Protein backbone atom coordinates (compact mmCIF):
# COMPACT_ATOMS: atom_id res chain seq x y z
CA UNK A 1 0.00 0.00 0.00
CA UNK A 2 0.99 3.51 -0.57
CA UNK A 3 2.31 5.28 2.40
CA UNK A 4 -0.36 7.24 4.21
CA UNK A 5 -0.72 10.99 3.55
CA UNK A 6 0.85 13.01 6.31
CA UNK A 7 -2.22 15.29 6.44
CA UNK A 8 -4.55 12.30 6.88
CA UNK A 9 -2.50 10.72 9.62
CA UNK A 10 -2.98 11.46 13.24
CA UNK A 11 -1.88 14.98 14.07
CA UNK A 12 1.22 15.73 16.00
CA UNK A 13 0.24 16.79 19.52
CA UNK A 14 2.80 19.66 19.44
CA UNK A 15 1.74 20.96 16.04
CA UNK A 16 -1.58 22.76 15.24
CA UNK A 17 -3.93 21.00 12.88
CA UNK A 18 -4.46 22.05 9.27
CA UNK A 19 -7.88 23.57 9.96
CA UNK A 20 -6.53 25.55 12.89
CA UNK A 21 -3.62 26.84 10.83
CA UNK A 22 -6.07 27.87 8.11
CA UNK A 23 -8.21 29.78 10.61
CA UNK A 24 -5.13 31.52 12.02
CA UNK A 25 -4.03 32.62 8.51
CA UNK A 26 -7.55 33.87 7.76
CA UNK A 27 -7.75 35.82 11.02
CA UNK A 28 -4.34 37.37 10.36
CA UNK A 29 -5.34 38.51 6.86
CA UNK A 30 -8.61 39.94 8.16
CA UNK A 31 -6.84 41.75 11.00
CA UNK A 32 -4.41 43.32 8.54
CA UNK A 33 -7.32 44.54 6.40
CA UNK A 34 -9.17 46.13 9.38
CA UNK A 35 -11.78 43.85 10.89
CA UNK A 36 -13.30 43.71 14.34
CA UNK A 37 -13.17 41.15 17.08
CA UNK A 38 -15.75 38.36 17.19
CA UNK A 39 -19.15 39.49 18.38
CA UNK A 40 -20.29 38.63 21.86
CA UNK A 41 -22.84 36.23 20.44
CA UNK A 42 -20.17 34.28 18.50
CA UNK A 43 -17.80 32.91 21.14
CA UNK A 44 -16.86 29.94 19.01
CA UNK A 45 -13.98 31.74 17.38
CA UNK A 46 -15.42 31.66 13.85
CA UNK A 47 -14.30 33.95 11.08
CA UNK A 48 -14.00 37.56 12.26
CA UNK A 49 -16.54 39.99 10.83
CA UNK A 50 -15.53 43.33 9.35
CA UNK A 51 -16.19 46.44 11.48
CA UNK A 52 -19.16 48.51 10.42
CA UNK A 53 -19.22 52.35 10.51
CA UNK A 54 -21.83 52.30 13.27
CA UNK A 55 -19.67 50.25 15.67
CA UNK A 56 -18.47 52.27 18.74
CA UNK A 57 -14.94 51.80 19.94
CA UNK A 58 -14.47 51.68 23.71
CA UNK A 59 -13.63 55.14 25.22
CA UNK A 60 -12.26 55.68 28.69
CA UNK A 61 -14.89 57.21 31.05
CA UNK A 62 -12.53 60.04 32.04
CA UNK A 63 -12.15 61.05 28.38
CA UNK A 64 -15.91 60.95 27.89
CA UNK A 65 -16.41 63.22 30.92
CA UNK A 66 -13.71 65.64 29.74
CA UNK A 67 -15.25 65.78 26.26
CA UNK A 68 -18.74 66.44 27.63
CA UNK A 69 -17.45 69.31 29.78
CA UNK A 70 -15.30 70.64 26.92
CA UNK A 71 -18.12 71.18 24.45
CA UNK A 72 -20.32 72.73 27.13
CA UNK A 73 -17.51 75.13 28.06
CA UNK A 74 -17.09 76.01 24.39
CA UNK A 75 -20.81 76.74 24.06
CA UNK A 76 -20.85 78.89 27.19
CA UNK A 77 -17.69 80.70 26.09
CA UNK A 78 -19.18 81.39 22.67
CA UNK A 79 -22.35 82.73 24.26
CA UNK A 80 -20.39 85.00 26.62
CA UNK A 81 -18.25 86.24 23.73
CA UNK A 82 -21.37 86.99 21.68
CA UNK A 83 -22.96 88.90 24.57
CA UNK A 84 -19.86 90.99 25.17
CA UNK A 85 -19.47 91.63 21.45
CA UNK A 86 -23.02 92.99 21.31
CA UNK A 87 -22.42 95.07 24.43
CA UNK A 88 -19.20 96.37 22.88
CA UNK A 89 -21.07 97.54 19.79
CA UNK A 90 -23.69 99.24 21.97
CA UNK A 91 -21.53 100.08 24.96
CA UNK A 92 -23.15 103.51 25.45
CA UNK A 93 -26.53 101.84 26.04
CA UNK A 94 -24.98 99.22 28.34
CA UNK A 95 -23.21 101.91 30.38
CA UNK A 96 -26.39 103.97 30.61
CA UNK A 97 -28.40 101.00 31.88
CA UNK A 98 -25.66 100.14 34.39
CA UNK A 99 -25.59 103.72 35.70
CA UNK A 100 -29.38 103.71 35.83
CA UNK A 101 -29.25 100.58 37.99
CA UNK A 102 -26.66 102.21 40.26
CA UNK A 103 -28.84 105.29 40.70
CA UNK A 104 -31.85 103.06 41.35
CA UNK A 105 -29.97 101.07 43.98
CA UNK A 106 -29.03 104.31 45.74
CA UNK A 107 -32.29 106.25 45.48
CA UNK A 108 -34.95 103.52 45.56
CA UNK A 109 -34.95 103.37 49.41
CA UNK A 110 -35.23 107.18 49.54
CA UNK A 111 -38.13 107.17 47.08
CA UNK A 112 -39.85 104.39 49.04
CA UNK A 113 -39.51 106.42 52.24
CA UNK A 114 -40.85 109.59 50.61
CA UNK A 115 -43.64 107.58 49.01
CA UNK A 116 -45.15 107.06 52.45
CA UNK A 117 -46.04 110.76 52.71
CA UNK A 118 -46.48 111.81 49.06
CA UNK A 119 -47.52 110.31 45.71
CA UNK A 120 -45.06 107.92 44.11
CA UNK A 121 -44.23 110.08 41.03
CA UNK A 122 -43.56 113.10 43.25
CA UNK A 123 -41.35 111.01 45.55
CA UNK A 124 -39.29 109.84 42.56
CA UNK A 125 -38.92 113.40 41.26
CA UNK A 126 -37.90 114.78 44.66
CA UNK A 127 -35.29 112.07 45.22
CA UNK A 128 -33.74 112.49 41.76
CA UNK A 129 -33.75 116.30 41.73
CA UNK A 130 -32.41 116.45 45.29
CA UNK A 131 -29.50 114.16 44.45
CA UNK A 132 -28.70 116.17 41.30
CA UNK A 133 -28.68 119.41 43.31
CA UNK A 134 -26.33 117.89 45.89
CA UNK A 135 -23.87 116.62 43.23
CA UNK A 136 -23.85 119.93 41.37
CA UNK A 137 -23.38 121.80 44.64
CA UNK A 138 -20.29 119.72 45.48
CA UNK A 139 -18.83 120.32 42.02
CA UNK A 140 -19.47 124.07 42.25
CA UNK A 141 -17.84 124.17 45.69
CA UNK A 142 -14.75 122.40 44.35
CA UNK A 143 -14.57 124.71 41.34
CA UNK A 144 -14.83 127.79 43.56
CA UNK A 145 -12.09 126.55 45.87
CA UNK A 146 -9.74 125.82 42.97
CA UNK A 147 -10.46 129.18 41.32
CA UNK A 148 -9.91 131.06 44.57
CA UNK A 149 -6.53 129.38 45.15
CA UNK A 150 -5.31 129.56 41.55
CA UNK A 151 -2.76 132.32 42.03
CA UNK A 152 -1.34 130.81 45.20
CA UNK A 153 -1.29 127.34 43.65
CA UNK A 154 0.65 128.62 40.64
CA UNK A 155 3.32 130.17 42.87
CA UNK A 156 3.53 127.02 45.03
CA UNK A 157 3.89 124.74 42.03
CA UNK A 158 6.57 126.92 40.44
CA UNK A 159 8.52 126.97 43.69
CA UNK A 160 7.92 123.25 44.12
CA UNK A 161 9.27 122.45 40.66
CA UNK A 162 12.37 124.49 41.46
CA UNK A 163 12.82 122.52 44.70
CA UNK A 164 12.44 119.24 42.84
CA UNK A 165 15.06 120.29 40.29
CA UNK A 166 17.54 121.25 43.05
CA UNK A 167 16.75 118.00 44.86
CA UNK A 168 17.48 115.96 41.72
CA UNK A 169 20.77 117.78 41.25
CA UNK A 170 21.97 116.56 44.66
CA UNK A 171 23.03 113.03 45.67
CA UNK A 172 22.07 110.34 45.00
CA UNK A 173 20.60 111.40 41.63
CA UNK A 174 23.19 114.07 40.58
CA UNK A 175 21.33 115.05 37.43
CA UNK A 176 22.85 117.67 35.16
CA UNK A 177 21.03 121.03 35.52
CA UNK A 178 21.28 121.53 31.76
CA UNK A 179 19.36 118.27 31.25
CA UNK A 180 16.37 119.60 33.17
CA UNK A 181 16.45 122.92 31.31
CA UNK A 182 16.76 121.07 28.03
CA UNK A 183 13.83 118.87 29.04
CA UNK A 184 11.62 121.91 29.61
CA UNK A 185 12.59 123.39 26.24
CA UNK A 186 11.94 120.09 24.50
CA UNK A 187 8.49 119.89 26.08
CA UNK A 188 7.74 123.40 24.81
CA UNK A 189 8.97 122.54 21.33
CA UNK A 190 6.88 119.36 21.30
CA UNK A 191 3.75 121.27 22.27
CA UNK A 192 4.34 123.93 19.62
CA UNK A 193 5.15 121.43 16.84
CA UNK A 194 2.17 119.18 17.63
CA UNK A 195 -0.35 121.95 18.06
CA UNK A 196 -2.63 120.60 15.32
CA UNK A 197 -2.58 117.16 16.91
CA UNK A 198 -3.44 118.63 20.29
CA UNK A 199 -6.30 120.62 18.77
CA UNK A 200 -7.72 117.52 17.08
CA UNK A 201 -7.36 115.64 20.37
CA UNK A 202 -9.25 118.42 22.11
CA UNK A 203 -12.00 118.24 19.48
CA UNK A 204 -12.14 114.49 20.00
CA UNK A 205 -12.43 115.19 23.70
CA UNK A 206 -15.37 117.47 22.97
CA UNK A 207 -16.99 114.64 21.02
CA UNK A 208 -16.40 112.36 23.98
CA UNK A 209 -17.99 114.97 26.22
CA UNK A 210 -21.13 114.90 24.08
CA UNK A 211 -21.18 111.08 24.35
CA UNK A 212 -20.80 111.28 28.13
CA UNK A 213 -23.65 113.76 28.43
CA UNK A 214 -25.83 111.55 26.22
CA UNK A 215 -25.07 108.49 28.38
CA UNK A 216 -25.84 110.44 31.55
CA UNK A 217 -29.15 111.67 30.13
CA UNK A 218 -30.14 108.14 29.10
CA UNK A 219 -29.10 106.79 32.52
CA UNK A 220 -31.24 109.43 34.25
CA UNK A 221 -34.17 108.57 31.97
CA UNK A 222 -33.84 104.85 32.76
CA UNK A 223 -33.47 105.45 36.48
CA UNK A 224 -36.77 107.36 36.58
CA UNK A 225 -38.70 104.30 35.43
CA UNK A 226 -36.56 101.84 37.38
CA UNK A 227 -37.22 103.71 40.63
CA UNK A 228 -40.90 104.27 39.90
CA UNK A 229 -41.91 100.80 38.71
CA UNK A 230 -38.89 98.54 38.45
CA UNK A 231 -40.63 95.67 40.25
CA UNK A 232 -43.52 95.70 37.75
CA UNK A 233 -41.08 95.74 34.84
CA UNK A 234 -39.29 92.69 36.25
CA UNK A 235 -42.59 90.91 36.77
CA UNK A 236 -43.56 91.59 33.15
CA UNK A 237 -40.21 90.20 31.97
CA UNK A 238 -40.69 87.00 33.98
CA UNK A 239 -44.17 86.54 32.51
CA UNK A 240 -42.70 86.43 29.00
CA UNK A 241 -40.60 83.36 29.87
CA UNK A 242 -41.76 79.73 29.72
CA UNK A 243 -43.73 78.63 32.75
CA UNK A 244 -41.08 76.10 33.79
CA UNK A 245 -38.37 78.78 33.94
CA UNK A 246 -40.24 81.64 35.60
CA UNK A 247 -39.67 80.59 39.21
CA UNK A 248 -35.93 79.97 38.84
CA UNK A 249 -35.38 83.20 36.87
CA UNK A 250 -37.31 85.10 39.54
CA UNK A 251 -35.16 83.56 42.30
CA UNK A 252 -31.93 84.38 40.44
CA UNK A 253 -33.11 87.92 39.72
CA UNK A 254 -34.00 88.65 43.33
CA UNK A 255 -30.64 87.34 44.55
CA UNK A 256 -28.77 89.31 41.89
CA UNK A 257 -30.54 92.56 42.71
CA UNK A 258 -29.99 92.05 46.44
CA UNK A 259 -26.28 91.56 45.84
CA UNK A 260 -26.03 94.50 43.44
CA UNK A 261 -27.83 96.81 45.88
CA UNK A 262 -25.62 95.70 48.77
CA UNK A 263 -22.48 96.15 46.69
CA UNK A 264 -23.52 99.64 45.58
CA UNK A 265 -24.33 100.79 49.10
CA UNK A 266 -21.14 99.25 50.46
CA UNK A 267 -18.80 100.69 47.84
CA UNK A 268 -20.32 104.17 48.23
CA UNK A 269 -19.83 103.98 52.00
CA UNK A 270 -16.22 102.79 51.58
CA UNK A 271 -15.49 105.50 49.00
CA UNK A 272 -17.01 108.23 51.18
CA UNK A 273 -14.99 107.07 54.19
CA UNK A 274 -11.77 107.05 52.18
CA UNK A 275 -12.50 110.50 50.77
CA UNK A 276 -13.12 111.96 54.24
CA UNK A 277 -9.90 110.42 55.61
CA UNK A 278 -7.85 111.67 52.65
CA UNK A 279 -9.37 115.14 52.72
CA UNK A 280 -8.78 115.59 56.46
CA UNK A 281 -5.20 114.27 56.26
CA UNK A 282 -4.27 116.45 53.27
CA UNK A 283 -5.82 119.49 54.94
CA UNK A 284 -3.82 118.88 58.13
CA UNK A 285 -0.60 118.44 56.12
CA UNK A 286 -1.30 121.66 54.23
CA UNK A 287 -1.36 120.04 50.79
CA UNK A 288 -3.15 122.25 48.24
CA UNK A 289 -6.20 121.02 46.34
CA UNK A 290 -7.23 118.88 49.31
CA UNK A 291 -10.93 118.95 48.37
CA UNK A 292 -10.45 118.02 44.68
CA UNK A 293 -8.02 115.27 45.66
CA UNK A 294 -10.55 113.94 48.17
CA UNK A 295 -13.18 113.90 45.42
CA UNK A 296 -10.72 112.06 43.17
CA UNK A 297 -10.23 109.50 45.94
CA UNK A 298 -14.01 109.07 46.21
CA UNK A 299 -14.42 108.19 42.53
CA UNK A 300 -11.22 106.10 42.42
CA UNK A 301 -12.46 103.92 45.28
CA UNK A 302 -15.06 102.46 42.91
CA UNK A 303 -12.19 100.54 41.29
CA UNK A 304 -11.29 97.93 43.93
CA UNK A 305 -7.68 97.35 44.99
CA UNK A 306 -6.04 99.73 42.51
CA UNK A 307 -8.23 102.85 42.49
CA UNK A 308 -7.28 104.30 45.87
CA UNK A 309 -3.49 103.83 45.46
CA UNK A 310 -3.59 105.60 42.08
CA UNK A 311 -5.56 108.56 43.49
CA UNK A 312 -3.24 108.84 46.48
CA UNK A 313 -0.22 108.64 44.18
CA UNK A 314 -1.57 111.74 42.42
CA UNK A 315 -1.89 113.39 45.83
CA UNK A 316 1.72 112.45 46.60
CA UNK A 317 2.91 114.09 43.37
CA UNK A 318 0.97 117.27 44.23
CA UNK A 319 2.45 117.25 47.74
CA UNK A 320 5.96 116.77 46.31
CA UNK A 321 5.54 119.71 43.95
CA UNK A 322 3.93 122.00 46.52
CA UNK A 323 5.43 121.03 49.89
CA UNK A 324 8.58 119.06 49.24
CA UNK A 325 9.79 115.49 49.84
CA UNK A 326 8.94 115.37 53.55
CA UNK A 327 5.23 116.03 53.08
CA UNK A 328 5.21 113.75 50.04
CA UNK A 329 6.67 110.98 52.22
CA UNK A 330 3.91 111.53 54.76
CA UNK A 331 1.32 111.27 51.99
CA UNK A 332 2.88 107.98 50.87
CA UNK A 333 2.61 106.74 54.45
CA UNK A 334 -1.01 107.86 54.31
CA UNK A 335 -1.46 105.65 51.24
CA UNK A 336 -0.29 102.63 53.21
CA UNK A 337 -2.44 103.42 56.26
CA UNK A 338 -5.63 104.02 54.30
CA UNK A 339 -5.00 100.91 52.24
CA UNK A 340 -4.74 98.87 55.42
CA UNK A 341 -7.91 100.43 56.84
CA UNK A 342 -9.79 99.78 53.63
CA UNK A 343 -8.53 96.23 53.16
CA UNK A 344 -8.72 94.97 56.74
CA UNK A 345 -11.55 97.01 58.27
CA UNK A 346 -13.94 98.61 55.80
CA UNK A 347 -14.22 95.86 53.20
CA UNK A 348 -14.61 92.97 55.69
CA UNK A 349 -17.24 94.86 57.71
CA UNK A 350 -19.17 96.66 54.98
CA UNK A 351 -18.79 94.43 51.91
CA UNK A 352 -18.62 90.89 53.30
CA UNK A 353 -22.40 90.52 53.51
CA UNK A 354 -22.87 91.82 49.96
CA UNK A 355 -19.92 90.40 48.00
CA UNK A 356 -18.57 87.00 49.02
CA UNK A 357 -15.58 86.75 46.69
CA UNK A 358 -12.02 85.82 47.56
CA UNK A 359 -9.52 88.72 47.25
CA UNK A 360 -7.65 86.77 44.55
CA UNK A 361 -10.87 86.50 42.54
CA UNK A 362 -11.49 90.23 43.00
CA UNK A 363 -7.96 91.08 41.83
CA UNK A 364 -8.18 88.84 38.76
CA UNK A 365 -11.64 90.22 37.97
CA UNK A 366 -10.48 93.83 38.17
CA UNK A 367 -7.43 93.22 35.99
CA UNK A 368 -9.45 91.21 33.48
CA UNK A 369 -12.11 93.91 33.28
CA UNK A 370 -9.46 96.60 32.81
CA UNK A 371 -7.84 94.63 29.98
CA UNK A 372 -11.19 94.00 28.30
CA UNK A 373 -12.79 97.44 28.62
CA UNK A 374 -10.39 99.85 30.32
CA UNK A 375 -11.45 101.83 33.38
CA UNK A 376 -15.12 101.09 32.75
CA UNK A 377 -14.43 97.36 32.69
CA UNK A 378 -12.51 97.58 35.98
CA UNK A 379 -15.49 99.35 37.59
CA UNK A 380 -18.14 96.96 36.24
CA UNK A 381 -16.22 93.67 36.56
CA UNK A 382 -16.56 93.06 40.31
CA UNK A 383 -20.31 93.78 40.62
CA UNK A 384 -20.95 91.71 37.49
CA UNK A 385 -19.07 88.67 38.82
CA UNK A 386 -20.68 89.13 42.25
CA UNK A 387 -24.17 89.20 40.74
CA UNK A 388 -23.53 86.08 38.65
CA UNK A 389 -22.09 84.21 41.63
CA UNK A 390 -24.99 85.23 43.87
CA UNK A 391 -27.54 84.07 41.28
CA UNK A 392 -25.74 80.73 40.96
CA UNK A 393 -25.72 80.20 44.73
CA UNK A 394 -29.40 81.07 44.96
CA UNK A 395 -30.28 78.58 42.22
CA UNK A 396 -28.26 75.87 43.95
CA UNK A 397 -30.17 76.41 47.20
CA UNK A 398 -33.54 76.61 45.47
CA UNK A 399 -35.62 73.39 45.28
CA UNK A 400 -35.87 71.68 41.95
CA UNK A 401 -39.04 72.59 40.02
CA UNK A 402 -41.68 69.90 39.81
CA UNK A 403 -42.66 68.46 36.43
CA UNK A 404 -45.52 70.23 34.71
CA UNK A 405 -47.76 67.12 34.83
CA UNK A 406 -47.23 66.70 38.56
CA UNK A 407 -47.56 70.41 39.26
CA UNK A 408 -50.81 70.60 37.30
CA UNK A 409 -52.37 67.59 39.02
CA UNK A 410 -54.85 68.43 41.82
CA UNK A 411 -53.74 67.78 45.36
CA UNK A 412 -55.76 64.91 46.90
Secondary structure, DSSP 8 states (H G I E B T S, - for coil): -----TTTS---TTS--HHHHHHHHHHHHHHHT-B----TT-TT-----B--TT------HHHHHHHHHHHHHHHHHHHHHHHHHHHHHTHHHHHHHHHHHHHHHHHHHHHHHHTTTS-HHHHHHHHHHHHHHHHHHHHHHHHHHHHHTHHHHHHHHHHHHHHHHHHHHSTTT---HHHHHHHHHHHHHHHHHTHHHHHHHHHHHHHHHHHHHHHHHHHHHHHHHHHHHHHHHHHHHHHTS-HHHHHHHHHHHHHHHHHHHHHHHHHHHHHHHHHHHHHHHHHHHT-SSHHHHHHHHHHHTTSTTTHHHHHHHHHHHHHHHHH-HHHHHHHHHHHHHHHHHIIIIIIIIIITTT----HHHHHHHHHHHHHHHHHHHHHHHHHHHHHHHHHHHHHHHS-----HHHHHS---
